[in-house]
Amino acid sequence: MKVPNRNFGKRRLISPRLTFQIITLHENGYDLDFFLEKETGQIKDEYGTSYNDFSSKLVDQCFDQLSGTYKYVHAVDTICGRKGLLIADEVFIFPLAVYNRTLAVFNLLQSTKLAPKNPACHAGR
C-alpha cells in the first residue's frame, strides 16, 4: 500500500532569504548569536557575556514564515573583535559614535600599557 505524502502542497515554513543571510554572515566570520536584553539595553552573546561597546549594521529585512512577522538581521562587531548576528523583530540602531570613542580610548590606553587586553569582553562577567 502506498503511503500518501502529507507534506505535498504545504508551503515552506523556512524563509530561504533569512536562511541565506544567516549562512552568508556565518561564512564571513559572524558566528556568535546575540540577543538584546530590553531591561538593561545591553547585548549578550549565546554564552551570556554582556557587551557594552559594539557596533551593529542592519543587513536585511526578511519575512519569517514561522512567526508570520518580519525579522531584521543585524551584523554585530564588538570592540574586542567578536562578531555575530542579532535577529530581532525591530530595527536597532546602536550609537556608532560611542563605539568609536571607546575604541579610541582603548587604543590610547593600550599604547600606554595601562589597560587590560580586552576590557569590553569582560564587561558582563
Secondary structure, 3 states (H helix, E strand, C coil): CCCCCCCCCCCCCCCHHHHHHHHHHHHCCCCEEEEEECCCCEEEECCCCEECCEEEEEEEEEEECCCCEEEEEEEEEECCCCEEEEEECCCCCCCHHHHHHHHHHHHHHHHCCCCCCCHHHHCCC
